[in-house]
Structures are given as C-alpha cells and as structure tokens.
Amino acid sequence: MQRQSLSQSSVLGCRYFCIHDHMVTPALIKKVHAKGMHCSVWSVNQPDDRIKELFHWQVDSLVTDNPSMALPLVERLTRAR
C-alpha cells in the first residue's frame, strides 16, 4: 500500500507525503525524499525517544497532539545538528 500511495503521489505531482507514525520506516523516508517530496509523520505522541528516532531518520516534519512535549525536543535536536 505504501508503494502504491507513493507512486500515485508522485504521478499527481504532490510535494508532501504524510504517513502515519506506525507505518513509517527509514527506507520509506528515503524513497519519499528521492521523489523530491517532503515527508511528514502524523500522530507522533510517544515520548522523546520516538521523536529522536524520526529526527535521525531525517523526517521533515511531524504532527503531534502534544506540541508542548515535542517542540522543545525538536528545537534541541535542530540546534545540535
């Protein structure tokens, strides 16, 4: 399903590819980037470790129900780059 969705997104000229947190993998993020798209992961509500993992996988953005938890961590990770 992911492969089909990514192919269809590319054919439609999409610039963003949004995927649920439970379906994302490092390989998928690489494929999304290879097609020139922004990769966003949604409903990232787990503790810091998951956000760190996604950051290291080079996800472009994330959507969370708890921005007060996520934003300080993302800012620290970005500064450390």
C-alpha positions as a LaTeX table, in Angstrom:
\begin{tabular}{lrrr}
\hline
Residue & $x$ (\AA) & $y$ (\AA) & $z$ (\AA) \\
\hline
Met1 & 0.00 & 0.00 & 0.00 \\
Gln2 & 2.83 & 2.43 & 0.83 \\
Arg3 & 4.49 & 1.82 & $-2.53$ \\
Gln4 & 1.21 & 2.40 & $-4.37$ \\
Ser5 & 0.50 & 5.57 & $-2.39$ \\
Leu6 & 3.97 & 6.93 & $-3.02$ \\
Ser7 & 3.77 & 6.18 & $-6.75$ \\
Gln8 & 0.35 & 7.79 & $-7.02$ \\
Ser9 & 1.53 & 10.85 & $-5.09$ \\
Ser10 & 4.45 & 11.22 & $-7.47$ \\
Val11 & 2.21 & 10.92 & $-10.55$ \\
Leu12 & $-0.12$ & 13.57 & $-9.14$ \\
Gly13 & 2.78 & 15.95 & $-8.58$ \\
Cys14 & 2.40 & 16.05 & $-4.80$ \\
Arg15 & 5.10 & 17.86 & $-2.86$ \\
Tyr16 & 4.22 & 16.43 & 0.57 \\
Phe17 & 3.84 & 12.82 & 1.63 \\
Cys18 & 2.18 & 12.35 & 5.03 \\
Ile19 & 2.24 & 8.97 & 6.69 \\
His20 & 1.06 & 7.57 & 10.00 \\
Asp21 & 3.70 & 7.02 & 12.65 \\
His22 & 3.08 & 3.27 & 12.79 \\
Met23 & 3.76 & 2.85 & 9.07 \\
Val24 & 6.90 & 4.93 & 8.54 \\
Thr25 & 10.32 & 3.35 & 8.04 \\
Pro26 & 13.75 & 4.79 & 7.23 \\
Ala27 & 13.56 & 3.18 & 3.78 \\
Leu28 & 10.23 & 4.85 & 3.05 \\
Ile29 & 11.55 & 8.25 & 4.08 \\
Lys30 & 14.48 & 7.80 & 1.69 \\
Lys31 & 12.08 & 6.87 & $-1.13$ \\
Val32 & 9.92 & 9.91 & $-0.43$ \\
His33 & 12.97 & 12.18 & $-0.50$ \\
Ala34 & 14.23 & 10.52 & $-3.67$ \\
Lys35 & 10.97 & 11.59 & $-5.34$ \\
Gly36 & 11.61 & 15.16 & $-4.19$ \\
Met37 & 8.81 & 15.22 & $-1.63$ \\
His38 & 8.62 & 16.47 & 1.95 \\
Cys39 & 7.96 & 13.61 & 4.39 \\
Ser40 & 5.66 & 14.35 & 7.32 \\
Val41 & 4.71 & 11.83 & 10.02 \\
Trp42 & 1.48 & 12.25 & 11.92 \\
Ser43 & 0.21 & 11.48 & 15.36 \\
Val44 & 3.65 & 11.27 & 16.92 \\
Asn45 & 2.58 & 11.28 & 20.55 \\
Gln46 & 5.17 & 8.96 & 22.06 \\
Pro47 & 7.91 & 10.07 & 24.42 \\
Asp48 & 11.15 & 11.70 & 23.34 \\
Asp49 & 12.79 & 8.52 & 22.06 \\
Arg50 & 10.39 & 8.20 & 19.12 \\
Ile51 & 10.83 & 11.83 & 18.10 \\
Lys52 & 14.62 & 11.43 & 18.27 \\
Glu53 & 14.39 & 8.32 & 16.12 \\
Leu54 & 12.31 & 10.09 & 13.46 \\
Phe55 & 14.65 & 13.07 & 13.54 \\
His56 & 17.64 & 10.79 & 12.90 \\
Trp57 & 15.72 & 9.10 & 10.08 \\
Gln58 & 15.52 & 12.62 & 8.57 \\
Val59 & 11.77 & 13.05 & 8.59 \\
Asp60 & 10.96 & 16.62 & 7.53 \\
Ser61 & 8.11 & 17.33 & 9.92 \\
Leu62 & 5.80 & 15.69 & 12.40 \\
Val63 & 2.29 & 16.25 & 13.64 \\
Thr64 & 1.52 & 15.71 & 17.31 \\
Asp65 & $-1.31$ & 16.18 & 19.77 \\
Asn66 & 1.28 & 17.32 & 22.31 \\
Pro67 & 3.36 & 20.18 & 20.87 \\
Ser68 & 4.49 & 21.31 & 24.33 \\
Met69 & 6.33 & 17.98 & 24.62 \\
Ala70 & 7.65 & 17.84 & 21.06 \\
Leu71 & 8.71 & 21.39 & 20.26 \\
Pro72 & 11.47 & 21.81 & 22.88 \\
Leu73 & 13.00 & 18.48 & 21.88 \\
Val74 & 12.90 & 19.25 & 18.15 \\
Glu75 & 14.49 & 22.63 & 18.81 \\
Arg76 & 17.31 & 21.00 & 20.83 \\
Leu77 & 17.89 & 18.37 & 18.14 \\
Thr78 & 17.96 & 21.01 & 15.41 \\
Arg79 & 20.49 & 23.14 & 17.29 \\
Ala80 & 22.72 & 20.09 & 17.84 \\
Arg81 & 22.99 & 19.39 & 14.09 \\
\hline
\end{tabular}
